[in-house]
Amino acid sequence: MADTLAVRVTRIMAGSAHAFLDAVEDMAPEAMMRQAIRELEQVLAEVRVDLGKVEAGKHLVVSQMTKLNDENELLSAQIETALSQGKDDLARAGVERQTLIEDQTPVLQRSLAEQNDRASELEGYITGLLAKRREMEEVLKEYLAGQARVSSVSTAAGKGSKDSKVESAQSSFDRVLSRQTGISGMVGGATGDAVKLRELQETARRQRVDEKLAALKAKLGK
């Protein structure tokens, strides 16, 4: 795959479900949202598979550490027996084996720590992806409910209702304007309010200019 699992998870988590719905408003949003949810679920399944592999790896490391620890304890007893019987060569062989075990133990401990870190990371991915899926499903649910309401109103008013068409056009225009400029409520009767707001902003701006000029004059003693 071109993207790593971490990159794909990050991309999904960084996205806003509502922003996505706005972006595909004219491109079959229901189908697009369902496709996005399916992609999320695919990534979620891959993360769970990876987590299963990590857990299996942890089990193997722990088993190996336990085995080596048991062997080390057994060797200690055997070494004591060999020394008590004057069999120094056998005792030396046991000590050499213990030395190898001591060298392997830190490596296994590091591997276990890395596996634990990876498992925590993957568990975090799963938690985040589940939350994101709930968010996306809720947005899709809200969208479908909204579509149902629009359909109900359209049916009641009649397919040829001019008022309904005008209201729909104005609503669509307002959404586009809001997304592109960050300004909402500029359709219909809101124009007069917008003019007043601009006048208010201009008055405030002129006052700030006057205050700055007065401060400069005071500083210069004029």
N, C-alpha and C positions, 0 to 999 in steps of 0.2 A: 504494500500500500504506500501511496505517496506520503500520507500524513501518519505520524506516529499516533498511538492510542492516546497519549497525553495531549497532543495537539488537538485531536478530534474532540476529546472531552472538554478541553478549554474552550474550543470554538462554540460548542453547544451551550456550555454554561454561561458564556459571555453574552449570548444573544438574548434579546428581549422578545418574549412571545407576542406582546402587543405590537411592538415595532414590526415584527415579522408579518403580522396580520395586516398592518397598514401597507407594508411594501407590496403585498401580493393582492391587494384589494380588487384589482382588475384582472387577476390571473387565477381564477378558480381557487379562492383562499381555502375553502374546506379541503379540497384535494391536496393542496400544498401543505396545510397544517397536518393532515393525516400522514403525509409522506415524511414530514419532519419528525413526527412522533415515532414513526417506524424506524427512521434512522437512529434516533435516540435509543430506542429499544435494542437495536442491533449493537450499538456501542456498549450499552449496558450489559448485554449478553457476553460480549468479548471481555469486558472488565471482570465479570464473574468467572469466566473461564481462566483468565490470568490469575485471579485471586485463588482459585482452586489449585492451580499449579504451584503457586507460592506456598500455600498451606501444605501441600504434599512435600515440597522441598524442605520446609521447616520440620516436618515430621521425620524426614530422613536424617537431617542434621542432628536433631535431638536424639534419635535412636542411635546414631553413630557415637555421639558424645557419651551416652549412657553405656554403650558397649565398651568404649575405651576406658571409662571410669571403672567399670566392673573388672576389666582385664588388669588395670593398674593395681587395684586392691588385691586381686588374686596373686599378681606377681610379687607384691610386697610380702605376702605370706610365704610364697615359694622361695624368695630370696633369703628370708630369715632361716628357713629350713635348710637350704643349701649351705649357708654359712655355718650353721650349727653342726653340720656334718662334715665341714672342711672341704666342701666342693666349691671352691672359689670360682672355677671356670663357669659353672652353672649359674652362680650368683651374678657374675659379670654379664652373662648373656641376658639375664633378667633385668639388670639395671640398664643395659643398653636399650632394651625394648621399652622400658619406662621412659627413657630419654626421648625416644621417638614419639611416644604418646604425648609427652609434655610439649613437644614441638607442634604436634597436630592440633592440640586443644585450642590455642589462641586463634588458629585459622578457622576452626569450626565455630568458635564464638563470634568471630567477625562475620562469618557467613550467616549465622543465625540472626545477628543484629541487623544485617542488611535485609534479610528476608522479613524480619519484623517491621522494618521501616517501609518496605515495599508493600506489605500487607496493609499497613495503616494508610498508605497513600491510596491504594485501590479501594479500601473501605470508604475513604473520603469521597472518591469518585462516585461510588455507588450511592452514597447518601445524597450527594449533590444532584446526580442524574435522576434519582427518584423524585426529588423535590422539583426539578425542572420539568419532569414529565407531568407531575400534578399541575404545575402552573400552565403548561401548554394545553393539557386536557381541559382545564377550567376556562381558558381563553376560547378554545374551540366550542365548548359548551355555551359560553356567553354569545359567541358569534351565531351559532345555530339558533339560539333562542331569539336573538335579534332579528334574524332572517325570518323566523316564524311569525314574529310580531308584524314585520313589514308586509309579509304575504297576507296576513289576516286583514291589515288595514287596507291594502290594495284591493282585496276581494270585496270588502265592504263598500269601498268608495267607487268601485267599477274600474275596469281596465282603462277606460278612456278619460278618466278624471284628469283635467288639466291642473287643478290645484295640487293633486298628489305628485304629478310630474314636476311641477315647479318646485315644490318642497324638496323632492328628491334631488333635483339638480342643485338647489341652493346648499343642501346638506353636503353633497359631494364636493362642491366648490369650496365650502368652508373647511372640509377635512384636508383637501389638497393644500389650501392656503396655509392652514395651521402647520402641516408637516414641512412645507417649504420655507416658511418665514417665521414660524413660531407665534404668529398672530392669529387669534381665533375670534369668532364673533363679529366678522366684518361684513356679513351678508345681511341684506334687508335693513331692518330698522336700526341696526347697530352703528350705521355710518355716522349719524349725528353725535353719538356718544364718542366715537373715535375722534371726531373733530375737536370736541371739547377737551378730550384727554391730551391731544396735541397742543392745544392752547395752554393747558395747565402746565405741560412739560416745558413749553417755551417760556412761560412766566417764571418758572422755577430756575430755568437756565439763566435768564437775564438777571435774576436776583443773585445767583452765585457769582456772575461776572461783576456786578456792582460791589458785592462784598469783597472780592479779591482786589478790585481797584482801590477801594477804601483802605484795605489793609496795607497795600503798597504805599499809598500816599502817607499813611500814618507812620510807616517805617522810615520814609524819606523826610518826614517832618513838614509835609506840605498840607 
